[in-house]
Amino acid sequence: MTDVVIFGAGPAGLFAAKELAEKSDLSVKIIERGKKIFERNCPATDTGECVNCMPCDVMQGVGGTGGMSDGTLNLSPHIGGDLTEFVDRDEAYKLIEYIDSVFQNHGAPQKMYGKETPGTEKLARKAAAADVKFIPIRQRHIGSENLPEIIHSFQEDLEKKDVEFQLNTEVEEIRKDHLIVEGEKVKSDYILAAPGRAGAIWFSKQAEKLGLKISHGAIDVGVRVEVPSIVMNPVVEVSRDPKFHIRTKTFDDFVRTFCTNHQGFVVEEKYENHVGVNGHSYRSRKSENTNFAFLSRVTLTEPVTDTTAYGGSIGNLATTIGGGRPLVQRLGDLRHGQRSTQNRIDRGHVEPTLKSVTPGDISMALPSRIVTDLKEGLDQLDEVIPGVASNSTLLYAPEVKFYAMKIAVKNNMETDIENLFAAGDGAGLSRDIVNASATGILAARGIIEKAER
């Protein structure tokens, strides 16, 4: 019997396994349901020919959603979650520096974007004049094509430390003292649930069955915006992944930018019951466009509070309207209340980088309040980044961030069920690579502390 079973081989699971392997004698197994990364939509699949933009055959599911992103590391405890919920500020920054060093040891580039970049103050001042808040932070950009090699190196290092990987394997159910894995009972002294963002809906159902204390926080719903890269050049020279926070005029709702991919590609993302969109940015392969997520924060109150189910229903509706593919619409068409057609897309000034899409009307998929937030927010952002809200700007839908369900955990990341720990985005405890990694480390430390009693 394995001492610790981790399900989910994303950043939380990997860093937890590293901590356990290096600082304890506990045996560790990671169970991961993922398949080869190339089975996801990527720019190469548009032509049906691999152009070797990334070594897709290197990795089979290891890395999670974070491993299939553009690999931007936000080196702040307050972006992508709030580590200070679990540790004090000094310890939070120590964890972040350690996580950053691990990625560098496995091949992450040395170049850093940060608060001291020339132009930061000027951009913040321009944003403030438009009633937009710009948040400068330190960042490291790995690049989508480099992530598989880095994660593969990470995996090899863990295997040398006797961590066992069981890939392409589905965890069907969590019980109080064991897991059901492909019909078989799997027992261990400790279980770490790190299902990742793609497993958030499934995990929320498991948590309810187990009677775990959960809370339903806000969820982010919106679109992926694509513009000519020249529009974003002045901003990304200051901040690789700029964070802009906006309060909309009509509803006073919170809207934000997220995951900017300069000269990158929009990609399809498959969830359990629907499709969505995300973005990739490569260090060696460039497009003429830049894309970023533009998201409206949604909070539900009594009697309905399940924001995870709400986000899933939006995703399902958009997938139905798109015929199983993401929707794309010109901003000008959205403003004029008309659906986009392929002819209208072709007449615009932005050529889509994601070809497997359905031109349509996102206002039929997203609630009207969110559509209003997105249109007003883009108009405000246009005062900071001229051209970002042009009629030719492309909007891809849906982009839904599933981290609304939050598992109640102690400071050691243990749930109400003894010896069941949780970490990462899928448990609602983080919202990015760095914070997910940190919660994995904290969970591992909690397990070690219990095991040594």
N, C-alpha and C positions, 0 to 999 in steps of 0.2 A: 504494500500500500504506500502511495506517495504521501509525504507529510503535508505538502501544500499543493493544491490544484488551483491554477489561475485560468479563468476562461476569458479570452480576449487577448490578442497579441498586439494591441496598439501601444502607444507610449506608456500608458499606466501599467499595463501588464509587463512590458519589457523592463521598465525601470524597477518595478517591484521584484521581478525575478533576479535582476542584477544585485539588488540590495540583499536579498535572501541568500543568493549563491556566494556572495563575498563576505557576508557578516554572520553566517550561521551554518550549521551542519544539516539543516533541513533539506530533504529532497524536494525538488520542484518540477512540476509538469505544467506546461501551457497548452491549453486546448483552444484551437482557433478554427472557426468555420470557413474562413475566407479561402478564395481560390486565386488563381493567377491574376495579377494586376492587369494584364493585357485584355482580360475579358471585360473590363470596364471600357466605356467609350473614351477614346483619346484621339488627338488630332490625326494620328496615323491611320486609324480605322476608317476615316472619311474616304480614303482612296483605296482601302483594302490592301495596301502594301505597307510593310513595316519600313520605316525610314531610320530605324535605330536611334530615335530621339531619346529613348530610355531603355535600359536592359530589362524588358518586361519579364523575361523568363527567369530572372534571378530570384524573384520573391513570390511565394505562394501564400498570400494573405497576411503575412507578418508586416506590422506597421500600422494597420487599421486605417481609418479615414485620414488621420494625420500623415500617414505614410503615402497617401495618394493626393497630397496637397502640393502647394508650391514650396513648402518647407520653410516658411517664415517663422523664426523663433522670436516671440515677443518677450523680451527679458524684463518683465515687470510682474509683480505679484498681483496687480490690480487690473491687468488686461487678460481676458480669457478666464476670468474667475477672480477669486479673492483669497489668496493663500493665508492672509492674516486671520481668517476665520479659524484656522487650525493651529497656526504657530505665530510667534511674535514677528515683528517686522525684520529684525536682524536675521532670524533663522530662515525667514522666507527668502531673503536675498542670498543667503548662503546656499540654499537649495537650488535657486535659479542659476547661480554661478557654477555650481557643480554639474547641473544638467547641461548647461552650455558647453562645459569642458568635455563632457562625455561625447556630445555630438562632434566637437572638434577633433577629438581623438579618433573618431571613426571616419573622418574625412570632410567635415563641414568646413567651408571656406573661412578664412581669417577676417575678411572684410566686415566691418561693423557700420551700421547706420545708427544714428543716435541724436540725442538732444543737442550736441555741440555742432551738428552739421550747419554750415553757413546757410542763411536764409530762413532758419527756424523761426526767429522772432518776427521777421517780416511776414511770413505766412500766418503765424498766429494772430498778428495784428489785423491782417486782411480778413481773416475768418471772423474775428471778433466784430469787425465793422459790419459784417453781414449777419450778425446774431448767430454765428456758428462757432462751436468750440473745437479747436484743434488740439490734439493731445500728442505731444512729442514723446517718444520712448525709444530706448535702445532696441535694435533689431538686428538679426542675422538672417540672411537669405541663403538657403541651401540650394534651391532649384529642384523642380519636379523630377528632372532626369537624374539628379544625383542622389535623391532620397533612397531609391531601391538599393544602390550599392552600400550606402551608409547603414541602412537597416539590415542588409544581408551581413555586413561586417559585425553589427551588433549581435545578430542571431548566432553567427559563428562563435563569437566570443562567449556567449552564454552557453552554447553547446559544449565548448571546451571546459566550462565550469560545471558540466553534468546537468544542465537544465534540459529537460526533455520537451520536444515540440511535437504535438499531435495535431496536424493540419487537416483541413477539409473535413472537419469533424464537428457535428452539431450538438450543442448542449440543449436538450429538449426541455428540461425542467430542473428547477432548484428545489430540493427538499431541505428540511431543517438540519439534516446531518449527512446529506450526500447529494450527488447530482445524478440525473438520468441522462446518459450520453448514448445516443443512437440505440435506445432501448435497454441499455445496460446500466446497472447501478455502479457508480464510481464513488468510493469513500476516500476520505482523507481527514487528517486532523484539522486542517484549516482550508477554507475556500475563500478565494478572492474573486469577486465579481467585477470584471473590468470589460463590459460588453461593448463599449464604444458607442459613438453617436448612432451608427446604423442599427445597433441593438437596443436603443433606448425604449422604443415602444414595447418590444418583447419583454424587456426587463421590468418595465412598469407593471405589466400584467403579472409577472412572477412575484413582484414585491407585494401586490395586492393579495395574491393567493397566500403568501406567507404571513400576511398580517404585519408587514413592516411599516413603521411610521414613515410616511412620505408627505412631502408638500409639493404643491404645483405652483411653481414660480412663473415668471414671464417666459414667453417664447418669442423668437424673432422670425417674422414672416416677410418675404419681399421678393426681390428680383435680382438677377445678375445683370449689371449695366455694362454695355460694351461701347467704347468710343475710340476714335483714332488716337493712337499713342501720343501723337504730337500735342493733343489737348492736355494730357497728363504729365508731359515732360517736366514742366516747371515745378510740379508738386513732388514727383518721385525723386527728383534730384535732392530734395530736402528730406523726404521721408519715404523709405522703400514701400511701406504699407501704411499710408496715412490714415489716421483715425480722426474722423470728423463726427461730432455729435450735434444733432439739430433738434429743436423743438418746433413742431409744425404749427402753422398759424390757425387753422380751423379748429383742430382738436387738442392742441398742445400736447401731442404725442411725441414720444422719443423715437427718433430715426437715426441710424448710424451707418457709416461705411465700414466695410469689413473685407479682409482678404483681397487686397489689390494685387493684380497680376499684370505688371507692366510688360507690354509687348508679348502678352501671353495668349492663352486659348481658353475658351469656355468649353467645359466638358459635361457630359451627362453623368449623373450619379443615380445608382439604383438602390432603392430601399425595399423593404419587405413587400409593400403593397403599392408602391408608386415610384415614379421617376422624379428626379430633381436636377438641379444644375449646380456646378461648382466651377472653380477656375484653376488652371495650371499655369505656371510660369517657369520656363527653362532658362538656365544660364547659357546654353549653347544654341538654342533654336528660338527664333524670334518671329512674331507676327507683326503686322502693322497696327494692331489694336491693343488697347488696354481694357481689362475688365475688373469689376469689383462688385461685391455684394452690397446691396442697399436694402436695409432691413428696418421694419417697423416693429417696435416692442408691443406685445399683446399680453395683457394680464386679465384673467377672468376672476370674477368674484361669485359669491353664493347666488344661486344654488349649484351652478356649474363651475368647477374649478380645474377640470382636467385639460390643461393647455396642450399636453402631448397628443391626446386624442383629437383636439381641435386642429392642431397642425397637420396631423395625419389625414383628416377629412379634407383639408384644403389641397394637400398633395394628391389625394385620390381623385378629387374633382378635376384638378388641372390635368392629370394624366388621362382621364376620360375624355376631356375636351381635346387634348392633343393627340388622341388615338394611340396612346402608349409612348408618346415622345414629348419632350418639353415644348412649351410654347415660346414663340418669339414674336415681338411686336415693336414697331417703330414708336418712339415716344410721341411723335407728331400724330400718328394714327390714334394713339390712346387719348391724346388731348381732344381730337376731333370726333371721338366716339365711334370710330370705325375700326373694323378688324384689319390687320395687315394681311396682304396677299403676297405671294412670291414676287409678283410684278412690282408691288410697292416696295418690298425689301430691296429688289434689284435696282430700283430707281434711287435709293438712298445713297449716302456717301460712306456707309460703313458696311463692309462685306463680313457676314457672319463667319466666325471661326469654328462654330459648331454647325455642321451641315445636317445632322440628323435631328431636325426640329420641325415643328408644325407652325407656320405663320397663322396667327389668330388674334384673339382679343383677350388679354389677361384680366380685363375687368369682369369677364364671365367666370373666372376661376378664383380671383382674390376678392375678399369683401370690399365693399365700396369705401369704407373708412380707411382701409390700408391703401387702396389705390389713390385716394385723396392725399394721404400722408406721403406717398412716394412722389407724386407729381409736385406737391408743394415743397417737399424736401429737396428735390432735384433743382427746382427753381432757385432755392436759397443757395444751394451748393454752386450753382452756376455763377453766382456773384464772387465766389472764391476761385473757382476753376472755370473760366469762360469757355463755353462750347460744350460743357458736359451735359447740358439740357437742350441740345439742338433737336430739331425734328427728326434727324436721321439717327439719333442715338437709339441703340437696340436694347430692349428689355427682354430677358429670358426668365421664364417662370416654370415651376415654383422654386424658390430657394427658401427652405425652411430649416431652421437650426433646432434640432431636437435635444434640448438639455433642460426642458422645463420641469420634469419630474426630478425631485431631489430626495435622495434617501437620507434619513436621519442617521448620523453616525457620531460616535464619540471622537475625541481628538486623535485617537489611534486608528480611526477609520473603521472600527468594528460596528456592525449594525446591532439592532436589538436582539438578534439571534446570535447566541454565543458561537464564536469561531467562524462566523460569516462576516467577511470584510468587503468593502466596496471602494472603488476608486474610478476616477476618470469621467469623461463626458457622459457616457451612457448612464451613470448613476447620478448625474446632475451636479457633480462636485467640481467640475471644471468646464472650460469652454475652449481650450486650445492645447497645443502640443506640450508646452512647457508646464502649464498648470496641471494637466493630466499626468505628466511624468512625476511631478512633485507629489500628487496624491497617491500615486503608486508607491513611491518611496516611503511615505508616511504609513501606508497600510502595511508594507513589509516590516517596518520598524515595530508596528503594533503587534504583528504576528510573532516576531522574534522576542519581544518583551514577554508575551504570554508564554511562549515556549520555554523561556528560561526561568520561569517561576518555579 
